[in-house]
Amino acid sequence: CRAPYRSDEDVLFSWDGSIDAPVLLNEEQFLNVNDLAKDQSYCSVSSVSVSKSQKLVGYMLDVTGDEIYSLYVKNLETGEMVLEETGIDCSGSVTWGHDDNTVFYLKLDETQRPYQVYRRLLDGSSRGEEDELLFEQHDEQFWTGVSKSSDEKYLLIETSSSETSEVYYL
């Protein structure tokens, strides 16, 4: 859920405690995990991330319990799914680029170690082509992560073992 903040009155709203009542004024529900879990024996949602324009939400979904996630992107204005990528074995992390067209995600190797960072263009400009591989960690002792810097100017690729770590930026 999300709610707009215009003034302190928005956060001083008194919730009545009922399950159907919004917690904040003008609250909007954009992802209902109960709906996603319907007819599933297992459901885990990870890395819910809203795009910079606030028009799209990306998230990872595991419905098997094997900690291998699929990538989804939903249009918050229309409710339509922009992307349902179930054919790749992903870690539970999705990160937006500078626009609503670019998402970054991590692929897993056969031991379920996140080791590759990919870029997906949502507008279809790369349709028919593979997503772009940006980074690959060959050393099996290292796990890889992806995030944005706090000012959102840089994509950070972290790779670490139990004894050392490195951070690359784009």
Summary of the structure (lengths in Angstrom):
residues: 170
radius of gyration: 17.9
end to end distance: 30.8
largest distance: 53.3
contacts: 438
relative contact order: 0.11
helix: 5%
strand: 45%
